[in-house]
Amino acid sequence: MSLSNLDALFKPSAVTVVGASSDPGNAGFLAMRNLLAGGFKGPVMPITRTAKAVSGVLTYESVEALPMPPDLALICSPAAQAPGLLRRLGDKGARAAALLGPGFGALSPHAREDLKNDVLTAAREYGMRILGPGCLGLIVPGSGLNASLAEETALPGRIAFVTQSDSLFTMVLDWAKANQIGFSHFISLGDQIDVDFASVIDWLGSDPNVRSILLYVESVQAARRFMSAARAGARNKPVLVMKPEDVFAQDTSEDNCLFSLDDESDAIYDVAFRRAGIVRVPDIDSLFDGARTLARALPLHGDALAILTNGRSTGLLAADACLKGGAPLACVGPETAAEIEKVVRRDRAGDNPVVLPYNADARMYADALSLLVKDKGVNAVLVAHVPFAGVKGEEVARSVAEMASRTKRPVLACWSGANRSREARAILQEEGVPTFETTDQAMHAFLHMVHYRRNQEMLMETPDSLPRDFFPDTTHAREVVRKALAEERARLTDPETKELLTAYGVPMVETRVVKSAREAVLAAEELGYPVALKVRSPEVRQPFEMGGVALDLETPEQVWDAAAHVAHRLHRHMPTAHISGFTVQQMGRRPGAHELYIGMYVDPVFGPTVRFGHGGLASRVIKDFAVSLPPLNMALAQDVIDRTRISRLLKTTDTARQVDLDDVCLTLIQVTQLIIDVPQIAALEINPLFADDKGVLALSAQVWVAPYEGEGADRLAIRPYPSELEECVTLKDGQRVTLRPIRPEDAPAHLEFVRNLDKDDLRLRFFGVVQNFEFSDMPKFTQIDYDREMAFIASTEVRGTPKTLGVVRTSTKPDNSEAEFAIIVATDMKGQGLGSLLMEKIIRYTKARGTTWLTAETLPENKGMVGLAKKFGFEINVIYEDDLVKMRLRMN
């Protein structure tokens, strides 16, 4: 998403109000009043023909009469006039506009769409950015910009709030003012025909004055843009979101949607936020409590919480909320517990919650807290103080704040008592300790920290390597689907489904499709007894629901009789159903195996989604499912399994019921890779999938297909690993190496690569800052968003172990105008032409993306880099005062 001219929206030097008015009920009056009251330091130029002055400011009759180009135009005229006004403003030099005028919401859907297109056409002629329509504008308190129609203004702060809802814009402003919460930005997006969540998150994510980003999301329009921006923003600062469930969502009953559950849409948003590293919260209070806590508290390095309190009931309530929220209570070590008992002078005082006497003084709190924060089993401490007569809560607060300032572990405080503890809470807050009035508030805040940590791990994880022996037969799978589409069929036959799945390594029971009872007997003889027989009818999706299935047939006579019986039962339920034949399958004998479910369908917003859960006949009643977004790896596959109730059974220690979880994870990966490689698959369902210690076996599966033009990766909200960019090259010494995009599992080899680099090479690459890299540093290099970043490595194998020989990486601006690159080659590989091969690779890639400029910076002493850039035609510009060399190459 383009960031061009967003500075004109968020940091304008001059603003014009088109349709300014002296009528208090008019949008033009509110815009003028707020601009002037906000203290905006630049020129404010009202345009109107009905008054010589508005709010004491002289007006101009037209856009053309303005004395200077405005950066930002607030268009308060009726919506229908917007396209013409934008062209006139563009001619004048305006670079951004907020459409605040009335009339857009009253238009018919068709007229609204036409007006949107006209507005975008006009704006794109001049590169203007458009906020709205149907929005209340924006407020940037730090620069005095109140370009909104709100009744209240925002206090200055470092929290950015972005909302789709006008009513929430007004409500949160009022709420925040009452709670003395300040903002860096307060933005109403409206209909997002241009400036959307993605572009705003990109802008805010790079603004050093923004400490955290809060979103109110009703829907996402461009899923991949949103996910890329959110993933980039969440790497830099906390991003929290509140999203209501859509009670007016389209009916997702089985008649309308083969696979989705009633709450599936909300579950997909949930997993999308998690994959993006965003924390979802349920309400406004949690949104701001979470933002303040994440901004103030030290980072969590684990989820185990210790509770220190002088009220037993308070401690138990907090502990109960912690466990119900999915976080564990810390197990206090025996040595720490013994020391706490000495401090408290009571047996078992080291249990968690740690309960102090009701009249515990400041010294006792400090001593107990100092022991807890040193315990290896404690990741964070909640200090919950209940006021009692004779105990000065302020002194206790000072001792807790002092101790909290000396530790690297997060300390949260709960000082109950609305008025009595106000001063104590102020002391803690002033020292930067997240402080709350109730244990509910404190525990919600702590759980936000837990979810944030887990989401960051998911965002930056280094998953296990994928199995090396996974070589799907993509050509055959595509041919199976192509044949069905050529015959204008929307569903694969059972044998076709088996061919498709086995091509991707998913084992299925042997299946035959026959047209008569006689053929069914012959098929059973060929497969071997016992067999299962299912009636086939185009009107019936699940034969077992109509009594159309017979199991454990062991003789030809039983097969013959069963064919008649299932046909009769089907006609009894559906007299008009056409019976096209029967399916005969081997009985999948897996005693003790768990029945699982894997499904895929295409969500209208996020594209293909994968569902995993409890399988079998009762799966739709039990509704034990979790969803995820492809692509998956072993770690993400394990995560979707862990979010189901049946996962507890899959992890049983009972040897008779053990499951090869790696094989289940691999099956999920195989299915997701299938739907990426064959985008004509519209929906898929494997049910049941048997799983035990021998692996998995699919007993039944169904696949729906539909025409699709384009690459499979284009359907996904998160771009998968681009294997099409892999290639093999030859070095000067004849050595063959692979140039390919970096993968998360390259982390070990990448760590070895950077650790073996010469110190001078490291210094030149990192501009004099030589780092001692650890394995924990590797995810930021190897876990990248392929939609925005790219890193090509030169890789080979030494005695079966991957080895990285060099790397070139780019970071592309969201508007694709520029990509900045950096390149480094292993010290012992210089002189083999590897640098030139990597440079050529990144130039080809950047050109193919349509990027305008490829740029880089280096130190003047880096003669090798400067020489390489000259070889490929880069413009070289030496900035002597900054001791810097800038290089750039025009791509298009």
SULBELQUI-V589369 format. One record per residue. N is the residue number from 1. PSI is psi as a letter, one per 40 degrees, with the letter a starting at -180 (none if undefined). OMEGA is omega in whole degrees, -180 to 180 (999 if undefined). D_CENTER is the distance of its C-alpha to the mean C-alpha in Angstrom with 2 decimals. Layout:
# SULBELQUI-V589369
n: [N/N]
psi: [PSI/PSI]
omega: [OMEGA/OMEGA]
d_center: [D_CENTER/D_CENTER]
This chain:
# SULBELQUI-V589369
n: [1/2/3/4/5/6/7/8/9/10/11/12/13/14/15/16/17/18/19/20/21/22/23/24/25/26/27/28/29/30/31/32/33/34/35/36/37/38/39/40/41/42/43/44/45/46/47/48/49/50/51/52/53/54/55/56/57/58/59/60/61/62/63/64/65/66/67/68/69/70/71/72/73/74/75/76/77/78/79/80/81/82/83/84/85/86/87/88/89/90/91/92/93/94/95/96/97/98/99/100/101/102/103/104/105/106/107/108/109/110/111/112/113/114/115/116/117/118/119/120/121/122/123/124/125/126/127/128/129/130/131/132/133/134/135/136/137/138/139/140/141/142/143/144/145/146/147/148/149/150/151/152/153/154/155/156/157/158/159/160/161/162/163/164/165/166/167/168/169/170/171/172/173/174/175/176/177/178/179/180/181/182/183/184/185/186/187/188/189/190/191/192/193/194/195/196/197/198/199/200/201/202/203/204/205/206/207/208/209/210/211/212/213/214/215/216/217/218/219/220/221/222/223/224/225/226/227/228/229/230/231/232/233/234/235/236/237/238/239/240/241/242/243/244/245/246/247/248/249/250/251/252/253/254/255/256/257/258/259/260/261/262/263/264/265/266/267/268/269/270/271/272/273/274/275/276/277/278/279/280/281/282/283/284/285/286/287/288/289/290/291/292/293/294/295/296/297/298/299/300/301/302/303/304/305/306/307/308/309/310/311/312/313/314/315/316/317/318/319/320/321/322/323/324/325/326/327/328/329/330/331/332/333/334/335/336/337/338/339/340/341/342/343/344/345/346/347/348/349/350/351/352/353/354/355/356/357/358/359/360/361/362/363/364/365/366/367/368/369/370/371/372/373/374/375/376/377/378/379/380/381/382/383/384/385/386/387/388/389/390/391/392/393/394/395/396/397/398/399/400/401/402/403/404/405/406/407/408/409/410/411/412/413/414/415/416/417/418/419/420/421/422/423/424/425/426/427/428/429/430/431/432/433/434/435/436/437/438/439/440/441/442/443/444/445/446/447/448/449/450/451/452/453/454/455/456/457/458/459/460/461/462/463/464/465/466/467/468/469/470/471/472/473/474/475/476/477/478/479/480/481/482/483/484/485/486/487/488/489/490/491/492/493/494/495/496/497/498/499/500/501/502/503/504/505/506/507/508/509/510/511/512/513/514/515/516/517/518/519/520/521/522/523/524/525/526/527/528/529/530/531/532/533/534/535/536/537/538/539/540/541/542/543/544/545/546/547/548/549/550/551/552/553/554/555/556/557/558/559/560/561/562/563/564/565/566/567/568/569/570/571/572/573/574/575/576/577/578/579/580/581/582/583/584/585/586/587/588/589/590/591/592/593/594/595/596/597/598/599/600/601/602/603/604/605/606/607/608/609/610/611/612/613/614/615/616/617/618/619/620/621/622/623/624/625/626/627/628/629/630/631/632/633/634/635/636/637/638/639/640/641/642/643/644/645/646/647/648/649/650/651/652/653/654/655/656/657/658/659/660/661/662/663/664/665/666/667/668/669/670/671/672/673/674/675/676/677/678/679/680/681/682/683/684/685/686/687/688/689/690/691/692/693/694/695/696/697/698/699/700/701/702/703/704/705/706/707/708/709/710/711/712/713/714/715/716/717/718/719/720/721/722/723/724/725/726/727/728/729/730/731/732/733/734/735/736/737/738/739/740/741/742/743/744/745/746/747/748/749/750/751/752/753/754/755/756/757/758/759/760/761/762/763/764/765/766/767/768/769/770/771/772/773/774/775/776/777/778/779/780/781/782/783/784/785/786/787/788/789/790/791/792/793/794/795/796/797/798/799/800/801/802/803/804/805/806/807/808/809/810/811/812/813/814/815/816/817/818/819/820/821/822/823/824/825/826/827/828/829/830/831/832/833/834/835/836/837/838/839/840/841/842/843/844/845/846/847/848/849/850/851/852/853/854/855/856/857/858/859/860/861/862/863/864/865/866/867/868/869/870/871/872/873/874/875/876/877/878/879/880/881/882/883/884/885/886/887/888/889/890/891/892]
psi: [h/h/e/h/e/d/d/d/d/d/f/i/e/i/h/i/h/h/f/i/i/e/h/d/e/i/d/d/d/d/d/d/d/d/d/d/d/e/f/h/e/i/h/h/g/i/h/i/e/e/i/d/i/h/f/e/h/i/i/i/d/i/d/d/e/i/e/i/h/i/d/h/h/h/h/e/i/i/d/d/e/d/d/d/d/d/d/d/d/d/d/e/e/i/e/i/i/h/g/e/i/i/e/d/d/e/i/i/d/d/d/d/d/d/d/d/d/d/d/d/d/d/d/d/d/e/f/i/h/h/h/a/a/f/i/e/a/i/h/g/d/d/e/e/h/g/f/i/e/i/d/i/i/i/i/i/a/e/h/h/h/h/i/e/h/d/d/d/d/d/d/d/d/d/d/d/d/d/e/f/h/i/i/d/i/h/h/h/d/b/e/f/e/c/h/a/d/d/d/d/d/d/d/d/d/e/h/e/e/h/d/i/h/h/h/h/h/d/i/h/d/g/d/d/d/d/d/d/d/d/d/d/d/e/d/d/i/h/h/i/i/h/h/i/i/g/e/e/i/i/h/f/i/d/d/d/h/d/d/i/i/d/f/d/d/d/d/d/d/d/d/d/d/d/d/e/e/i/h/h/i/d/i/d/d/d/d/d/d/d/d/d/d/d/d/d/i/i/i/i/e/i/e/h/h/i/h/h/i/e/h/d/d/d/d/d/d/d/d/d/d/d/d/d/e/e/i/i/i/i/h/h/i/d/d/d/d/d/d/d/d/d/d/d/f/h/i/f/e/e/i/h/i/h/h/i/i/d/f/h/a/d/d/d/d/d/d/d/d/d/d/d/e/e/h/d/e/h/d/i/h/h/h/h/h/h/h/i/h/e/h/h/d/d/d/d/d/d/d/d/d/d/d/d/e/e/i/e/i/h/h/i/i/h/g/i/h/d/d/d/e/d/d/d/d/d/d/d/d/d/e/e/h/h/i/i/d/i/d/d/d/d/d/d/d/d/d/d/d/d/d/d/d/d/d/d/d/d/d/e/i/g/i/i/i/i/h/e/f/g/g/i/g/d/d/d/d/d/d/d/d/d/d/d/d/d/e/f/i/e/h/i/i/d/d/d/d/d/d/d/d/d/d/f/e/h/h/i/i/h/i/i/h/i/e/i/d/d/d/d/d/d/d/d/d/d/d/h/i/i/i/i/h/h/i/h/h/e/e/h/d/h/d/d/e/e/f/f/h/h/i/f/h/e/i/d/d/d/d/d/d/d/d/d/d/d/d/d/d/d/d/d/d/g/d/e/h/h/h/e/a/i/h/h/i/i/h/g/g/g/h/e/i/i/h/i/h/h/i/h/i/h/i/d/d/e/a/h/i/h/h/i/a/h/a/a/d/e/d/e/d/d/f/g/i/i/i/i/h/i/i/i/a/d/d/d/d/d/d/d/d/e/e/i/d/e/d/d/d/d/e/i/e/h/d/e/e/i/i/g/d/d/d/d/d/d/d/d/d/d/d/d/d/d/e/d/d/g/e/e/h/d/i/i/h/h/h/i/h/i/h/a/e/e/a/i/h/h/d/i/i/i/h/i/i/i/i/h/h/i/i/d/d/d/e/i/d/h/h/i/h/g/d/e/e/i/i/h/i/h/i/d/e/e/h/h/i/h/h/i/i/i/i/d/e/e/d/d/d/d/d/d/d/d/d/e/i/i/d/d/d/d/d/d/d/f/f/e/g/h/i/g/i/i/d/e/e/d/d/e/d/d/g/i/h/e/d/d/i/h/h/h/i/h/i/a/h/h/f/e/h/i/h/h/d/i/i/h/i/i/h/h/i/d/e/f/d/i/h/h/i/i/i/i/i/h/d/e/e/i/e/e/e/d/d/d/d/d/d/d/d/d/d/d/d/d/d/d/e/e/i/d/i/h/i/i/i/i/i/d/e/g/d/d/d/d/d/d/d/d/d/e/e/i/h/h/h/h/g/d/d/e/f/i/h/h/i/i/h/h/d/none]
omega: [-175/172/-177/177/173/175/178/179/-173/179/-177/175/178/-177/172/177/-179/-176/177/-174/174/179/-176/-180/-175/179/179/176/-179/180/179/-179/-177/178/-178/-179/-178/179/178/-171/-179/178/173/-171/179/178/176/177/-172/-179/179/178/175/-178/177/-179/179/-176/176/-175/-176/176/-177/-177/-179/-176/-178/178/174/172/-173/175/173/-175/-178/176/179/-173/-177/-179/-172/-177/180/179/-179/179/179/177/178/177/-179/179/177/-177/179/179/173/-178/-176/-174/-178/170/-176/-177/-178/-178/174/179/-180/179/178/-179/178/-180/177/-179/179/179/-179/179/-180/-177/-176/176/-175/-178/-179/175/-174/172/-177/-3/-179/-179/177/176/-177/177/174/-171/-177/180/178/-178/172/-178/-175/176/-176/177/180/172/-178/174/178/179/-176/176/175/180/-177/-174/171/-170/176/-179/179/175/-179/-176/-178/176/-179/-180/-177/180/179/-179/177/178/-178/-174/168/179/176/-164/172/-173/-177/-173/172/179/176/179/-177/-180/-176/-177/-180/178/177/-179/-176/-179/-180/-179/-178/179/179/-179/178/-176/179/-176/165/-173/171/177/176/-176/-179/-169/-176/178/-180/-178/-180/-180/-179/179/178/-180/-177/176/-174/-175/-179/174/179/-177/169/179/177/173/-177/-178/178/-178/178/178/-180/176/-173/-179/-176/-177/-172/-166/-170/175/-179/-178/-174/-178/180/178/179/175/179/-176/177/178/180/180/180/-180/-178/176/178/-179/-173/-173/-176/-180/-179/-180/-176/175/179/-180/-179/-179/-179/-180/-175/-171/173/-178/175/173/179/-173/-172/-176/170/-179/179/-174/173/178/-175/-179/178/179/-180/177/179/180/180/179/179/-178/180/179/176/178/-178/169/-179/172/-178/-178/-177/179/178/-180/179/179/178/177/177/-179/-175/-178/179/179/177/177/-179/175/179/10/174/-174/177/173/-177/-178/-180/-178/-176/-178/-179/176/-177/-179/-180/-180/-180/178/-178/-177/177/-177/-176/-179/-178/178/179/-179/170/176/-178/-176/175/-177/175/179/178/179/180/-178/-180/180/177/-180/180/-179/178/180/180/180/179/-179/-177/-176/177/178/-178/174/175/-178/173/178/-177/-177/-172/-176/-173/-175/-177/-178/179/178/179/178/-179/-179/180/179/175/178/176/-169/-174/-180/-177/178/176/179/-178/-178/175/180/179/179/172/178/179/-179/178/-180/-179/179/177/176/178/-180/-173/-174/171/-174/176/178/173/180/-178/-176/177/-179/-177/177/-175/-178/-179/180/180/180/178/-179/180/-180/180/180/178/178/178/175/180/-176/178/173/179/177/178/178/178/178/-178/-177/180/175/178/170/177/-176/177/177/180/-173/172/175/-177/-176/-175/178/179/179/178/178/179/179/179/178/-179/-177/-175/-177/-3/-180/171/180/180/176/180/178/-180/-179/-173/180/-180/-176/-175/179/179/-177/-175/-178/174/-174/173/177/-170/180/177/-180/179/178/180/-180/-178/180/179/-177/-178/177/179/-179/179/-180/177/179/-177/-174/-176/-177/177/179/-177/180/-176/172/179/-178/168/173/178/-177/177/-178/177/-179/175/177/-178/-178/170/180/176/168/-174/176/-177/-180/-171/177/-177/176/-178/178/177/176/-179/-178/179/-177/-175/-174/-178/176/-179/179/176/-176/169/-178/177/178/173/5/177/166/-175/-178/-180/175/177/180/-179/175/-177/-178/175/179/-177/180/179/178/-179/-178/-177/176/177/-175/-179/-177/-178/-176/173/-176/178/180/176/178/-180/179/176/180/180/-180/180/178/178/-177/173/-176/-178/-173/177/175/-177/180/-177/179/173/-177/2/170/178/178/176/-177/178/-178/-177/176/179/179/-177/179/178/-179/175/-177/178/179/177/177/179/180/-180/-179/-178/-179/-169/176/178/-177/-180/177/-176/-176/-180/-180/178/175/180/-179/-179/178/-178/-179/178/-180/178/178/179/170/-177/174/180/179/179/-178/175/-174/-180/-180/-179/176/178/179/-176/179/-179/179/175/-178/178/177/177/-178/180/-180/-176/173/173/-179/-179/-175/170/-173/175/-180/180/178/-170/-178/-178/176/-172/180/-173/174/-175/179/-177/-177/172/172/175/176/168/-171/174/178/176/-178/176/-180/179/179/178/-177/-179/-179/169/-177/176/170/-173/176/-177/179/177/180/-175/174/179/-176/172/-175/176/-178/178/-176/-177/180/-179/180/-179/-180/-177/179/179/178/179/179/178/-180/-176/177/178/-179/-178/177/-179/177/-177/179/-176/-175/169/-172/175/174/177/177/-179/-178/179/-174/-179/-179/179/179/178/179/178/-180/-177/171/178/168/-178/-180/-179/177/-172/-177/179/-177/-172/172/178/-178/177/-179/179/-176/-174/999]
d_center: [16.55/19.82/20.44/24.14/26.23/23.54/25.88/28.43/26.26/25.25/28.31/31.17/34.69/36.40/35.56/37.50/37.56/38.64/40.47/41.33/43.52/45.76/45.05/43.06/41.32/40.15/36.71/38.65/40.35/37.20/35.52/38.69/39.16/35.67/35.82/39.19/38.49/35.31/37.38/35.94/38.06/38.20/40.38/39.71/41.46/41.98/43.05/45.36/48.79/49.71/50.18/51.33/49.08/46.03/45.41/48.11/46.56/48.53/46.96/46.92/47.97/45.50/42.62/45.24/47.19/44.49/45.86/42.68/39.35/36.69/33.18/31.80/33.42/32.98/34.25/35.77/38.02/37.51/34.51/36.85/38.18/34.87/35.13/38.64/37.85/34.90/37.25/39.83/37.37/36.05/39.68/40.14/37.24/34.52/30.98/28.85/29.56/28.37/29.69/30.99/33.96/34.75/35.12/31.82/30.92/34.46/34.30/34.05/30.84/32.71/34.07/30.70/29.26/32.36/32.11/28.47/29.58/32.61/30.68/28.24/31.22/33.11/30.33/29.48/33.16/32.87/29.26/28.86/25.58/25.55/24.09/24.55/26.74/26.88/25.57/27.31/26.61/25.36/26.73/26.60/28.93/29.34/31.11/32.82/31.08/31.04/30.52/29.90/31.94/31.15/34.08/32.68/31.33/28.73/29.74/28.64/25.93/22.77/20.11/18.58/18.19/16.93/17.84/18.61/21.49/24.89/26.20/23.42/24.03/27.64/27.14/24.73/27.11/29.97/28.24/27.08/30.58/32.16/29.94/30.44/26.80/26.44/23.96/23.39/22.20/22.38/21.23/21.80/20.17/22.28/22.01/19.87/22.16/21.40/19.60/16.24/13.05/11.96/15.40/15.75/12.64/14.04/17.40/16.67/14.65/17.87/20.28/21.90/23.16/19.78/18.99/16.03/14.16/14.37/13.23/15.07/13.44/15.69/14.18/12.05/14.46/13.11/9.84/9.81/10.89/8.39/5.37/7.92/9.06/6.26/5.77/9.54/10.18/8.63/10.78/13.72/13.74/12.46/10.29/11.19/11.08/13.87/13.89/17.14/17.71/19.38/22.92/24.17/21.84/23.77/25.65/23.92/27.10/28.18/30.41/27.70/24.77/25.67/22.74/20.55/21.25/22.07/18.83/16.65/14.95/13.86/12.79/10.55/8.89/8.81/7.21/4.51/4.09/5.02/3.45/1.77/5.22/6.18/9.39/10.69/14.47/17.31/19.59/20.71/22.45/19.48/17.37/20.05/21.15/17.73/17.58/21.13/20.76/17.81/19.69/23.02/22.64/22.79/19.80/19.89/20.77/21.05/20.96/24.74/26.25/29.97/31.57/34.74/36.74/40.30/39.73/39.43/38.11/35.50/34.37/34.29/32.24/29.63/29.69/29.33/26.28/24.71/25.36/24.34/20.97/20.38/21.42/24.70/27.80/29.05/32.14/34.52/36.61/40.35/41.51/39.35/40.48/44.09/43.80/42.26/45.18/47.53/45.87/45.85/49.11/48.04/47.36/43.81/42.45/39.78/38.04/34.54/34.64/37.22/39.69/42.05/45.29/44.97/46.95/45.09/45.62/43.48/44.76/43.83/40.25/39.96/41.54/39.40/36.16/37.21/37.68/34.34/32.25/34.18/33.59/31.36/30.08/28.82/25.41/25.84/28.72/29.10/32.56/33.70/37.07/39.35/42.20/45.72/49.09/50.36/46.96/45.74/42.01/41.87/43.37/40.95/38.04/39.43/39.82/36.26/34.89/37.08/36.00/32.28/32.83/34.26/31.49/28.18/26.84/25.25/27.90/27.32/30.32/31.41/34.81/35.89/38.53/37.86/40.79/42.26/39.24/38.14/39.74/38.31/34.74/35.46/36.66/33.51/31.18/33.34/32.84/29.06/28.82/26.28/28.83/28.96/31.77/30.86/29.44/27.04/25.52/25.56/23.94/21.13/20.51/20.76/18.34/15.75/16.55/16.25/12.81/11.72/13.55/12.21/8.50/9.85/11.85/9.26/7.66/11.35/13.21/16.31/16.79/20.28/21.92/22.08/25.64/27.93/29.92/27.29/28.96/28.26/30.90/28.78/31.95/33.46/30.34/30.19/33.93/33.75/31.34/33.33/36.50/35.20/34.02/37.38/39.09/36.96/35.62/32.25/32.31/33.20/36.21/36.02/37.46/35.06/32.11/33.59/34.05/30.47/28.94/31.52/30.85/27.44/28.96/28.47/31.98/33.61/37.01/39.78/40.19/42.97/43.20/46.75/48.65/51.35/52.38/54.63/51.83/49.70/52.50/52.73/48.97/49.15/52.04/50.11/46.94/48.94/49.11/47.55/45.44/43.40/44.25/42.11/43.40/41.74/41.51/39.36/39.29/37.94/34.35/34.96/38.63/38.62/38.00/41.32/43.23/43.01/42.41/45.01/44.27/46.35/49.04/51.49/54.40/55.10/56.75/53.67/51.53/54.16/54.39/50.61/50.19/52.62/51.17/47.49/48.72/50.86/48.09/45.78/48.56/49.28/45.73/45.43/48.92/47.87/45.30/46.17/46.28/45.57/46.18/44.78/42.25/43.68/41.52/42.35/41.73/38.83/40.63/38.04/39.60/37.21/34.07/31.01/30.04/26.36/24.42/21.94/21.04/19.14/19.12/17.67/15.65/16.90/13.58/11.05/13.99/14.97/13.71/15.37/17.14/19.05/21.64/25.30/27.51/31.10/33.11/31.71/28.00/27.72/29.64/27.88/24.37/22.75/19.58/15.92/13.47/10.85/9.56/11.78/12.56/13.38/15.45/17.72/15.50/12.65/15.60/17.15/14.20/14.43/18.17/18.11/16.58/19.80/23.23/24.98/23.24/25.88/28.59/27.14/27.37/30.94/33.63/36.15/37.33/38.26/34.72/32.66/29.89/28.81/25.11/24.54/26.05/23.83/20.70/22.40/23.14/19.52/18.85/22.03/21.14/17.74/19.66/22.32/20.28/18.94/22.53/24.23/22.36/25.39/24.30/23.35/23.10/23.99/25.13/26.61/28.50/29.98/28.75/31.13/29.88/32.22/33.36/34.49/31.05/29.94/31.96/30.93/33.70/32.51/29.97/29.60/28.03/27.93/27.98/27.98/28.73/25.91/26.53/24.18/22.09/19.94/16.97/17.17/16.10/12.67/9.37/8.69/12.10/13.94/16.56/19.25/22.30/24.49/24.62/26.45/30.17/33.15/35.42/38.73/39.60/43.07/44.27/43.35/40.34/37.62/34.02/30.69/28.52/24.97/21.33/20.31/18.44/16.88/20.12/22.15/21.62/25.11/26.93/25.22/26.30/29.78/29.78/29.12/31.46/34.22/34.06/37.11/36.78/37.91/35.27/32.59/34.18/34.29/30.67/29.35/32.03/34.22/31.64/32.22/29.67/30.16/26.95/25.77/23.59/20.92/20.79/20.02/16.23/15.96/18.43/17.45/13.64/12.99/11.10/14.06/13.54/14.47/16.10/18.74/20.90/23.89/25.82/29.39/29.57/32.48/33.61/36.30/37.87/34.81/32.38/29.86/30.83/29.15/31.81/30.00/26.78/26.00/22.65/21.59/19.11/19.23/19.16/16.85/20.12/21.27/24.46/24.49/23.25/24.37/25.37/26.77/28.83/30.58/32.83/34.11/37.33/39.44/38.18/39.48/42.07/40.70/39.10/35.56/34.55/35.87/34.09/30.70/31.50/32.58/29.41/27.12/29.48/29.39/25.62/25.40/28.13/26.51/23.36/25.79/25.10/28.08/28.63/28.08/28.84/29.35/31.20/33.46/36.44/39.89/41.05/38.48/41.09/39.43/36.25/38.34/40.64/37.82/36.44/40.00/40.46/37.61/38.81/36.55/37.97/38.77/39.05/40.30/39.54/42.34/41.72/38.15/39.26/36.62/36.64/34.35/34.00/32.72/33.19/32.91/31.14/32.08]
